[in-house]
Amino acid sequence: MKNEERLIEVMAELLAEVHEMRVDMKTQMRDLNTGMTDLNKRVGRLEDQQVKTNMELGELRLSVMRLADFNDRIIRLEDTVFRRAS
């Protein structure tokens, strides 16, 4: 009888430990899911910002190209004007 009672005690302790492990695992999974949700939101915001940055870089590139073209025109105009003035 003593062995059976001890066996029941051990099994009850194991069951309590398994239950505690499941509760801990469930909490960890909930925290992980929350972290993943937050991470996905951050990645989404970073992707949106990257799109905006790429568009702005494209606009800056076009502006620089226009300025370079404008600069070339001014140089040709100056050359023409100064040749005639000489």
N, C-alpha and C positions, 0 to 999 in steps of 0.2 A: 504494500500500500504506500509505503514511504517513497519508493522509487516512482510510482505513478504520480504522486503529488509533486515530486521534484520535477518530473518530466512535464507536467502541466504548467508548473511555474516557469520553467525554461521556455516552453513554447509561448506562454503569455508574454514573457520578456521579449522574445524574438518578434512576436507579432507587434508589440508596442514599438520596437526599434524600426521595423519595416514601415509601420504607419508614420513614424516620425521622419524617416527617410523620404517617404512619398510626399509628405507635407513640405519638407525642405526642397525637394526636387520641383514640386509644383510652384513654390515661391520663386525659385531660381529661374524656372521657365517663364514665369510671368515677368520677372525683372528683365530677362533676356529679350522677350518680345517687346517690352516697353523701350528698351535700349535700341532694338532694331528699328522700331517705328520712328524714334527720334533721329536715328542715323539716316534713315530713308528720307525724312523731311529735310535734313541738312544737305544731303546729296542732291535732292531736288532743287533746293535753293542755290546750291553751287552750280548746278547745271544751268539754271536760269541766268545766273550772273555771268557764267561763261558765254552764253549766247549773246548777252548784252555787250560783254567785253569784245567779243569777236566782231560784232556789228560796229562798235565804236572804232576798233582797229581798222576795219575796212574803210570807214569814213575818213579816218586820219590818213590812211594810205592814199586815198583819192585826193585829199587836200594837199598832201605833199607833192603828188604828181602834178596837180594843177599849179602849185607854186613853182615847181621846177620848170614847167612849160612857160609860165608867166615870166620867170627869170630869164629863160632863153630868149623870149620875145623882146624883153627890155634890152638885153645885151645886143641883139641884132639891130634894134632901133637905135641904140646909142652908137653902134658902129656906123650905121648909115648916116646919122645926124652929124657925128664928128668928122666923118670923111668929107661930107659936103661943106662943113664949116672950115675945113683945113684948106 
